[in-house]
């Protein structure tokens, strides 16, 4: 079978391939190879500047050439590395040999070729490469997609700040709110989650086979290898990696920071699952309509249907993302003794986890763009729910010490259809100041929204 989007095993590379074009260069195997080349080149150039007699500083031309190997890394380069791996059966060694192959006809580089991957274990290269991948995906794809949702949600919170809506607690009618205030709740939660995603420091280690610089010190016992490794890890790109230095590790970087990132993304996703279900419910209640698109079909047999599919797709893909993200965060910090290989194959699925999340963010953005507020339905539900005013009436009664205020309102309203006349008759009979009586008589379900409008506008 010829590989194509319709023969792909994963829908991320099949049905949804076009939607994840921004993520693929970062989190694919080619993206992984690209970062490995970047790390090897940064380490090699830094070694040339370390003051070793055996490895003098590289010429400007050699430095430019090496940095261009990173800058211009292509799919053809990735395939060439895969060809080498067929012989080595070791992916990091294949990268090392590919770099050395690029030194041919360059005597200056050939002379120093044994300093490629010098004193490194594979995990020195891998952990920093994964860190570069993850940082780039977080900062250029995941957070911008979430920010797009936040912008739309803030706009909606402002636009609908004063539009009253009947609340539902336990599925039953409850004190009114506004549409904007309910969206503002999501904005605040999601912004907090995004801040936590962005705040996680992305770590990298370059300390050898078991984290002790054993091989490094065997070669140059008096050299400060820890300071050197820190400099490579923390120096900004392109000469360094621009990461946060991890000073303590076994063979692998402990991956605790990764767990923090994945847990933080999963928390944002959980908030969005909650929101997706709520919007689905509001569409079902008729509070929102969905814009029609010519040619689209909602049901193969029921022509009238306009289904909230974007919110359903978002919910499903957010669930898939979280299942993977939580496995990553639970599994990756665990490694037997100084290392086992179980993290390696799991780490290759970081892009899958993020892919489902990004796909869901896109579905939500599309769905939000289709929503239209149905003011008539919102108003009708409020006007049919005068029982919600039992709360303010009994609260005012209690202010003035009216005995049994709660119980009196419970008797009149609980489980019964309540009309405006029913409540007004009760209010007129109350022994409370006339000003408060008039205020209660003027109150409607639509006006009983507290500070909802102010809170929504403030978000």
C-alpha positions in Angstrom: 0.0 0.0 0.0 1.3 3.4 -0.9 1.4 5.8 2.0 -1.0 8.7 1.8 -3.2 10.6 4.2 -6.0 8.0 3.7 -3.6 5.1 4.5 -2.1 6.7 7.6 -2.6 4.7 10.8 -3.1 7.8 12.9 -5.8 10.3 12.0 -3.3 13.1 13.0 -1.3 12.2 9.9 -4.4 11.2 7.9 -7.8 12.9 8.2 -6.4 15.8 10.2 -3.0 16.1 8.6 -3.5 19.6 7.1 -4.6 21.0 10.5 -1.4 20.0 12.2 1.1 21.3 9.6 2.6 23.8 12.2 3.3 21.0 14.7 4.7 18.4 12.4 8.1 20.0 11.7 8.7 20.4 15.4 7.5 17.1 16.9 8.1 14.6 14.1 11.1 12.3 13.8 12.6 14.7 11.3 12.1 17.5 13.9 13.8 15.3 16.5 16.8 14.6 14.1 17.0 18.4 13.4 17.3 19.1 17.1 19.9 16.4 17.6 22.0 18.0 14.9 21.6 21.3 16.6 22.8 20.0 20.0 25.8 18.1 18.5 26.9 21.2 16.6 26.5 23.5 19.6 28.6 21.1 21.7 31.2 20.8 19.0 31.6 24.6 18.5 31.7 25.1 22.3 34.5 22.5 22.6 36.5 24.4 20.0 36.3 27.5 22.2 37.1 25.7 25.5 40.9 26.4 25.2 42.0 22.8 24.6 45.4 22.6 22.7 44.1 19.6 20.8 41.1 21.4 19.5 41.9 25.0 18.5 39.0 27.5 17.8 37.2 27.0 14.6 37.5 29.6 11.8 34.5 31.9 11.1 33.9 30.0 7.9 33.8 26.6 9.6 31.4 28.0 12.3 29.1 29.4 9.6 29.1 26.1 7.7 28.2 24.1 10.9 25.4 26.5 11.9 24.1 26.2 8.3 23.8 22.4 8.7 21.3 23.2 11.4 19.6 26.2 9.7 19.1 24.4 6.4 18.4 20.9 7.8 16.0 19.3 5.3 13.8 16.2 4.8 16.6 14.8 2.5 19.1 15.2 5.4 16.7 13.3 7.7 16.4 10.5 5.2 20.2 10.3 4.8 20.5 9.9 8.6 17.9 7.1 8.5 20.0 5.3 5.8 23.0 5.4 8.1 20.8 4.1 11.0 20.1 1.0 8.9 23.7 0.0 9.5 24.3 1.4 12.9 20.9 0.4 14.4 21.5 3.4 16.7 19.8 6.6 15.9 22.1 9.0 17.8 25.2 7.4 16.3 23.7 7.8 12.9 23.4 11.6 13.5 27.1 11.7 14.6 28.2 9.8 11.5 26.1 12.1 9.3 27.7 15.2 10.7 31.1 13.7 10.2 30.2 12.9 6.6 29.6 16.6 6.1 33.3 17.3 7.0 34.6 15.7 3.8 36.7 18.0 1.7 37.0 20.3 4.8 40.4 19.6 6.3 39.9 21.9 9.3 36.8 20.0 10.3 38.1 16.6 9.4 41.1 17.2 11.7 38.8 17.7 14.7 36.1 15.2 13.7 36.6 13.0 16.8 35.3 15.9 18.9 31.8 15.4 17.4 29.8 13.7 20.3 32.9 14.0 22.5 32.3 12.5 26.0 28.6 12.5 25.4 26.1 9.7 26.1 23.2 9.5 23.7 20.9 10.9 26.4 22.9 14.1 26.6 21.8 14.7 23.0 18.3 13.2 23.3 17.2 15.0 26.5 18.3 18.4 25.2 16.7 17.7 21.8 13.4 16.8 23.4 13.6 19.9 25.5 14.1 22.1 22.3 11.2 20.3 20.6 8.9 20.7 23.6 9.8 24.4 24.2 9.2 25.2 20.5 5.9 23.3 20.3 4.7 25.0 23.6 5.7 28.5 22.6 4.9 28.6 18.9 1.9 26.2 18.6 0.2 25.3 21.9 0.2 28.6 23.7 -0.7 30.7 20.6 -3.7 28.3 19.9 -4.8 28.7 23.5 -4.3 32.5 23.3 -6.5 32.6 20.2 -9.3 31.0 22.2 -8.7 33.4 25.1 -9.1 36.4 22.8 -12.3 35.0 21.4 -13.7 34.2 24.8 -12.8 37.6 26.2 -14.6 39.3 23.3 -17.6 37.1 24.0 -17.5 37.9 27.7 -17.5 41.6 27.0 -20.2 41.4 24.2 -22.6 39.4 26.3 -21.7 40.9 29.7 -25.2 42.3 30.3 -27.3 39.5 28.5 -29.2 37.8 31.3 -29.4 34.0 31.4 -31.1 31.5 33.6 -28.6 29.5 35.6 -28.9 25.8 36.3 -27.5 24.1 39.3 -28.0 20.3 39.5 -29.8 20.8 36.2 -32.6 22.8 37.9 -33.4 26.5 37.5 -31.3 28.7 39.7 -30.4 32.3 40.3 -29.9 34.2 37.0 -26.5 35.1 35.7 -25.4 36.7 32.4 -23.9 34.9 29.4 -20.8 37.1 29.6 -20.2 36.3 33.2 -20.3 32.5 32.5 -17.8 32.9 29.7 -15.7 35.2 31.9 -15.4 32.3 34.4 -13.8 30.2 31.7 -11.4 33.1 30.7 -10.0 33.4 34.2 -9.5 29.7 34.6 -8.0 29.2 31.2 -5.7 32.2 31.6 -4.4 30.8 34.9 -3.7 27.5 33.2 -1.9 29.1 30.3 0.3 31.1 32.7 1.3 27.8 34.4 2.1 26.2 31.1 4.3 29.1 30.1 6.0 29.3 33.5 7.6 25.8 33.5 11.3 26.0 33.0 12.6 23.7 30.2 15.6 21.8 31.4 18.6 20.1 29.8 21.6 18.1 31.1 25.0 17.4 29.5 26.8 15.4 32.1 27.6 12.0 30.6 26.6 8.4 31.0 25.5 8.5 34.7 25.5 12.2 35.4 29.0 12.5 36.9 31.2 13.7 34.0 33.2 10.5 34.2 34.5 10.4 30.6 35.0 14.2 30.5 37.2 14.1 33.5 39.1 11.1 32.2 40.1 13.3 29.2 40.8 16.6 31.0 40.8 16.1 34.8 41.4 19.7 35.7 38.8 21.3 33.4 35.5 22.6 34.9 33.2 20.4 32.9 30.1 21.3 34.9 30.5 25.0 34.2 31.2 24.2 30.6 28.0 22.1 30.3 26.0 24.8 32.0 27.3 27.3 29.5 26.3 25.2 26.5 22.9 24.5 27.9 22.1 28.0 28.9 23.7 30.1 26.2 21.0 31.4 23.8 20.7 29.9 20.4 22.3 29.4 17.9 25.6 28.9 19.8 23.9 27.4 22.8 20.6 25.8 23.5 18.9 28.5 25.6 17.6 26.0 28.2 17.7 25.8 32.0 20.6 23.7 33.2 19.8 20.5 35.1 22.8 19.8 37.4 21.7 16.5 38.9 20.6 13.4 36.9 21.1 9.7 36.3 21.8 8.9 32.6 18.5 10.5 31.7 17.2 14.0 32.6 14.6 13.2 35.3 11.7 14.5 33.2 10.0 16.2 36.2 9.7 19.4 34.2 8.1 17.5 31.4 5.5 16.1 33.8 4.9 19.7 34.9 4.3 20.9 31.4 2.1 17.9 30.5 0.1 18.3 33.7 -0.4 22.0 33.1 -1.6 21.4 29.5 -3.9 18.7 30.7 -5.4 21.1 33.3 -6.1 23.6 30.5 -7.7 20.8 28.5 -9.9 19.8 31.4 -11.2 23.3 31.6 -12.0 23.2 27.9 -13.7 19.9 28.2 -15.9 21.4 30.9 -16.6 24.4 28.7 -17.3 22.3 25.6 -19.9 20.3 27.5 -21.5 23.5 28.8 -21.7 25.1 25.3 -23.1 21.8 24.0 -25.8 22.1 26.6 -26.6 25.7 25.8 -26.9 24.8 22.1 -29.3 22.0 23.1 -31.4 24.5 25.2 -31.5 26.9 22.3 -29.5 29.6 24.0 -27.1 29.6 21.1 -27.8 29.0 17.4 -25.2 27.9 15.0 -24.5 29.7 11.7 -25.4 27.7 8.7 -22.9 26.9 6.0 -24.1 26.2 2.5 -23.8 22.5 1.5 -23.2 21.2 5.0 -25.3 18.3 6.3 -26.2 17.8 9.9 -27.7 14.3 9.6 -27.9 11.7 6.9 -31.6 11.2 7.6 -32.9 14.2 9.5 -32.6 17.3 7.2 -33.4 19.8 10.0 -30.4 19.1 12.2 -27.5 21.5 12.9 -25.3 19.5 15.3 -22.7 21.1 17.7 -20.0 18.8 16.2 -17.1 21.2 16.8 -17.7 21.1 20.5 -18.1 17.3 20.4 -14.9 16.8 18.4 -13.1 19.1 20.8 -14.3 17.1 23.8 -13.3 13.8 22.2 -9.8 15.0 21.2 -9.2 16.8 24.5 -9.9 13.5 26.2 -7.4 11.6 24.0 -4.8 14.3 24.6 -5.2 14.1 28.3 -5.0 10.3 28.4 -1.6 10.5 26.7 -0.4 13.6 28.6 -1.2 12.0 31.9 0.5 8.8 31.0 3.6 10.9 30.0 3.6 12.8 33.2 3.2 9.6 35.3 5.6 7.4 33.4 8.5 9.7 32.4 9.8 10.6 35.9 10.2 6.9 36.6 13.3 5.0 35.5 15.0 1.8 36.9 18.3 2.5 38.6 20.5 4.7 36.4 18.2 4.3 33.4 16.0 2.0 31.4 14.7 2.4 27.9 11.0 2.7 28.6 11.1 6.5 28.4 12.5 6.5 24.8 9.5 5.1 23.0 7.0 7.0 25.2 8.8 10.3 24.5 8.3 9.8 20.8 4.6 10.3 21.4 4.8 13.8 22.8 3.8 15.1 19.4 0.7 12.8 19.3 -0.5 14.1 22.7 0.0 17.7 21.7 -1.5 17.0 18.3 -4.8 15.9 19.7 -4.8 19.0 22.0 -4.1 21.4 19.2 -6.7 19.7 17.0 -9.2 20.3 19.8 -8.3 23.9 20.1 -8.9 24.4 16.4 -12.3 22.7 16.7 -13.2 25.0 19.6 -12.2 28.1 17.7 -14.3 27.0 14.7 -17.3 26.2 16.9 -17.1 29.5 18.8 -17.0 31.3 15.4 -20.3 29.7 14.5 -22.3 30.6 17.6 -25.1 33.2 17.5 -26.9 34.2 20.7 -30.6 33.4 20.7 -31.9 36.3 22.8 -35.6 35.3 22.4 -35.0 31.9 24.0 -32.9 33.3 26.8 -35.6 35.8 27.6 -38.4 33.3 27.4 -36.7 30.9 29.8 -36.2 33.7 32.3 -39.8 34.8 32.0 -41.0 31.3 32.7 -38.9 31.0 35.9 -40.2 33.5 38.4 -39.6 31.0 41.2 -35.9 32.1 41.2 -37.0 35.3 42.9 -37.8 33.3 46.0 -34.1 33.8 47.0 -34.0 37.6 47.0 -37.5 37.8 48.6 -36.6 35.5 51.5 -33.2 37.2 52.0 -34.8 40.7 52.3 -37.4 39.2 54.7 -34.6 37.8 56.9 -32.9 41.2 56.9 -35.9 42.6 58.7 -36.3 39.6 61.0 -39.4 38.2 59.4 -39.8 34.8 61.1 -39.8 31.7 59.0 -38.8 33.6 55.8 -37.1 30.7 54.1 -39.9 28.3 55.0 -42.7 30.6 53.8 -41.0 31.0 50.3 -40.3 27.2 50.2 -44.0 26.6 50.7 -45.0 28.9 47.9 -42.4 27.9 45.3 -40.9 24.5 45.8 -41.9 22.1 43.0 -44.6 24.5 41.8 -45.2 26.7 38.8 -44.9 30.3 40.1 -46.2 33.4 38.3 -45.3 37.0 38.8 -48.7 37.6 40.3 -48.1 34.9 42.9 -44.9 36.6 44.1 -46.3 40.1 43.9 -49.2 39.1 46.1 -46.8 37.7 48.7 -44.5 40.7 48.5 -47.4 43.1 49.2 -48.3 41.2 52.3 -44.9 41.4 53.8 -44.1 43.6 56.8 -41.0 45.2 55.4 -40.2 48.9 54.6 -42.1 50.2 51.6 -38.9 51.1 49.6 -37.7 47.5 49.8 -41.2 46.2 49.0 -41.2 48.4 45.8 -37.7 47.2 44.9 -38.8 43.6 45.1 -42.0 44.3 43.1 -39.9 45.8 40.3 -37.5 42.9 40.2 -37.7 40.3 37.4 -35.8 37.2 36.7 -33.9 39.1 34.0 -32.9 41.9 36.3 -31.8 39.7 39.2 -28.2 39.1 38.1 -26.2 40.7 40.9 -22.7 41.9 39.9 -22.6 39.5 36.8 -22.4 42.3 34.3 -19.6 44.1 36.2 -17.6 40.9 36.7 -17.9 40.0 33.0 -16.8 43.4 31.8 -13.9 43.4 34.3 -12.3 40.2 33.1 
